[in-house]
Amino acid sequence: MNLLPKHHDEFQSKEYWDSFFAQRGDEAFEWYGSYPDLRSFCLRHITSHDKILMLGCGNSSFSADLYDNSYTSIVNVDFSESLIDSMRTQNQVKRPLMSWEVMDM
């Protein structure tokens, strides 16, 4: 399954991202590394009282992992409405303080 766009301009398209996440399914996609990979870096630079903004959150489990480790003030932003709806549904009961917003950064 080739999910890369034919041209880099497609990265700016909501349709591209809706298709990307629909094709990938529910498996989390981590661009830069998983929480276990980056945990020590996070612990050095943020506290559990900090407000965290996850730009282009996608369906990453990174913010859920942060939340589950006492970082509860997290706003997740992506411009794929279907993705945000799905992530909000997956997290609203277990992680009620975390929010999910449809926005274009």
Secondary structure, 3 states (H helix, E strand, C coil): CCCCCCCHHHHHCHHHHHHHHHHHCCCCCCCCCCHHHHHHHHHHHCCCCCCEEEECCCCCCHHHHHHHCCCCCEEEEECCHHHHHHHHHHHCCCCCCCEEEECCC
